Amino acid sequence: MEIKEFLEKVIAEKNKRITDDFFLFIQNDRELMKEYLYLVEEYDLQTVNQQIARGIEEEYKLISFGENGEPESKLITTYSLLKKRS
């Protein structure tokens, strides 16, 4: 296996769970968590989480190809598995 192939494999695996990682980051940062809770109160949980997920897909140019029902983050119950756009 070449280094480039290995890197592509690692990136693909990371992309699959990037949404969960974002929500874990929010959950573990006191200031971000306060802002997140304020947004959830102002809008609603589903709206906030969907817009965050869409923003991640757009920012990193990823698309959904499945779903994971066992996130590590307590802020979500499921998340889309993502991959690079073809």
PLY file of the C-alpha trace (Angstrom):
ply
format ascii 1.0
element vertex 86
property float x
property float y
property float z
element edge 85
property int vertex1
property int vertex2
end_header
0.00 0.00 0.00
1.28 3.44 -0.90
1.21 6.38 1.52
-1.28 8.21 -0.69
-3.64 5.20 -0.68
-3.34 4.95 3.10
-4.08 8.66 3.50
-7.13 8.38 1.23
-8.36 5.47 3.35
-7.91 7.43 6.60
-9.66 10.49 5.15
-12.56 8.36 3.91
-12.99 6.82 7.38
-12.80 10.25 9.05
-15.37 11.68 6.64
-17.83 8.95 7.61
-17.99 10.26 11.17
-17.20 13.94 10.72
-20.72 15.01 11.75
-20.47 13.12 15.04
-17.03 14.66 15.60
-18.43 18.17 15.10
-21.18 17.57 17.63
-18.67 16.09 20.09
-16.57 19.21 19.65
-19.58 21.41 20.44
-20.57 19.22 23.39
-17.09 19.37 24.93
-16.58 23.13 24.55
-18.37 25.15 27.24
-18.82 28.32 25.17
-19.91 26.53 22.00
-22.33 24.43 24.04
-23.92 27.56 25.54
-24.35 29.06 22.07
-25.72 25.76 20.73
-28.31 25.56 23.53
-29.32 29.16 22.88
-29.88 28.34 19.19
-31.87 25.21 20.08
-34.06 27.31 22.36
-34.52 29.99 19.71
-35.25 27.62 16.82
-35.59 23.95 17.71
-33.30 20.95 18.01
-34.09 19.45 14.63
-33.60 22.71 12.74
-30.28 23.50 14.41
-28.89 19.99 13.97
-30.01 19.72 10.35
-28.46 23.07 9.45
-25.19 22.14 11.15
-25.13 18.82 9.26
-25.88 20.53 5.93
-23.20 23.10 6.61
-20.63 20.36 7.21
-21.58 18.65 3.94
-21.29 21.92 2.02
-18.07 23.10 3.65
-16.23 19.84 3.05
-17.98 18.97 -0.24
-19.31 15.66 1.05
-22.47 13.67 0.36
-24.47 11.26 2.47
-24.40 7.54 1.68
-25.89 6.01 4.82
-26.74 6.55 8.46
-25.22 5.69 11.83
-27.61 5.24 14.74
-24.95 5.09 17.44
-23.23 8.48 17.68
-20.80 9.24 20.47
-22.22 12.74 20.87
-25.21 13.14 23.17
-26.50 16.03 21.03
-27.66 13.78 18.17
-29.40 10.43 17.89
-28.24 9.58 14.36
-25.93 11.07 11.76
-25.26 10.65 8.07
-22.21 8.78 6.89
-20.42 11.10 4.48
-18.02 10.68 1.60
-16.35 12.82 -1.04
-18.49 13.84 -3.98
-17.60 11.91 -7.11
0 1
1 2
2 3
3 4
4 5
5 6
6 7
7 8
8 9
9 10
10 11
11 12
12 13
13 14
14 15
15 16
16 17
17 18
18 19
19 20
20 21
21 22
22 23
23 24
24 25
25 26
26 27
27 28
28 29
29 30
30 31
31 32
32 33
33 34
34 35
35 36
36 37
37 38
38 39
39 40
40 41
41 42
42 43
43 44
44 45
45 46
46 47
47 48
48 49
49 50
50 51
51 52
52 53
53 54
54 55
55 56
56 57
57 58
58 59
59 60
60 61
61 62
62 63
63 64
64 65
65 66
66 67
67 68
68 69
69 70
70 71
71 72
72 73
73 74
74 75
75 76
76 77
77 78
78 79
79 80
80 81
81 82
82 83
83 84
84 85
